[in-house]
Amino acid sequence: MKIIKSIVFTTIFLIVYTNCFSQLKGFFVPINIQKAYSKKTRSFDGKPGIVYWQNRSDYKIKVALNPKSLLVEGEETITYLNNSPDTLRRIIFHLFPNMYKKGNMRDTDIDPADESDGLVIDKMAVNGKEVPISLSSDFIYIEHTLLRLNLETPLKPQKQTSIDISWHYTLNKGSQIRTGEVDSTSFFIAYFFPRIAVYDDIDGWNYYKYTSDSEFYNEFGNFDVSISMPKNYLVWATGVLKNPEEVLNDKYLNRYKAANQSNVIMHIVDTADLKLRDFTKSDTNTWKFKAENVTDFVFGTSNHYLWDATSIIVDSKTGRKLFLDAAYNKDSKDFYNVISIARQSVELMCNSFPGYPFPFPKETVFNGLSEMEYPMMANDRSSDDIHYTTDLTAHEIFHSYFPFYCGFNEVNYAWMDEGITSFATYQMVSTMDSGYEKVCYIDEYRPYMGTYLDLPVFTLSNSIRRPAYDFMSYPKPALFFIFLKDVIGTDLFNKSFQEFIVRWNGKHPTPYDLFNTISTISGQNISWLIKPWIFEYGYVDLGVKDISESTGKYLITIERKGNYPAPINLKITYDDDFVDKTHHSAAVWKNGEETYSIEKLTYKKIKKVELIDDYGIDINPMNNSYTLNGWKMNCK
């Protein structure tokens, strides 16, 4: 009887899967994601499913940094809500500072002087009951950057638990990988607290080790954080500063309040103030920040940084404002322009792409040693090239939408947030700094196009290493989005992303949720473009195959030799040197065509036809031009 029931269940299961996934037009869908559709936590129209669920972690943290010893000490209370249908017998934590722990594997070499004992748990309690933390404990097991807490009482669905943790670790002085000392009295502190891993409807516990290359996947929650620093150390952090009156001296407090209301860029701390060093009120100051429904919390601090700020209305319907600021070393000459660049970037985000109000109340660009985004913060290095600074500033701020407002899994799908952001950066820079726009990492990617390092974009991000990781995360998906916009048009493209944001803000979408939303909103089948660009090995190779003349017209035949569909940009030069340019989107290849013919009336004699490769991605430029006398090399 059990065997018969098993056969029946399996048959029904396969029938359901076959019927459901025929809608996805034939490209690969992993089994774990198929199950989410079967359980109705995801919907085929791209919306969250009718029984979509998501767990939640709220944090109340007290942390202090000793600038001399680099000791970070903290204590936290985590309120964890189990919204899943599962009873949880263990909880998984990330201890990201353990990436610097002696003996742990990493993707990047570090200075041996920056190796440490990692994050040390001093005390832990669950619902007020202390948990043994010795190496022989039956309750705690630590491996690399992961901690497993076995619960004495399992956590049932729709129930919550409270976890108290005290900890400490030594911040890295050098070898800065997104966090660490910037100079002797400036620091950027990220990933500094024990956090509960994501438990989701796709994979359950996301049990990954942080080894430096791949980025993150964190749960949404509220943060109430108190940061204690010595006198005259200013602090910038995720969230809104709740007690400026308690920490800032009157002169700076008045400027801070004025900047919060003004659309004019103001200097809260200027070069003259650096000589006075009279920023804060007490010998030790506790800065209190609150952030609602974010996936992470970081802070930067310095006793000698300049501070620029302004406010911007980011939602014309409600009048909601963004407080935008930049904190930087006086020797970072490019950073004197960062607040203006940031302001212009945000305005483009709100009014152009994605054309959706900036999602957070505050954004700080901190002058650190990285190129990294966090909720309401960017940690950006200085550059002598202002064009680079423009690109970097716009790029990191745009990440506010993806992966922070919409909670992408960067561990598995780095290409989602980096690809969309690289596309958006290209669009913004073409307006802000025309002539200097460039698809991120395109120059580095170009020599590897079509080789075995040119992996399918969908390849699990955490399973690949640089340089392939960079190629698959940045330029390749950015090109896909550029071509997709060209195919469906700007209005439908923007509308699709706006609807996607509405559906998935504060949640955890997969690539299929994105693709299904775009397909639903645009009303177009785009699987012909998704399948090769996202799921297949391949490359772009277009060529001018032939030009023929008959019955008063020219027939120009373009050949697609590569399997990646790409737009046709044709330059036609006539015998009087008049130039005619023709554009066709990649949609000309949507039915699998291998050739496409373009007609031109014979008012004049054609001298030369060239395919213009705007992004330098055609792997064989030798067949990109043609004259009526035959082939002509064109290696541009």
Summary of the structure (lengths in Angstrom):
residues: 636
radius of gyration: 27.1
end to end distance: 70.8
largest distance: 90.0
contacts: 2124
relative contact order: 0.09
helix: 30%
strand: 32%
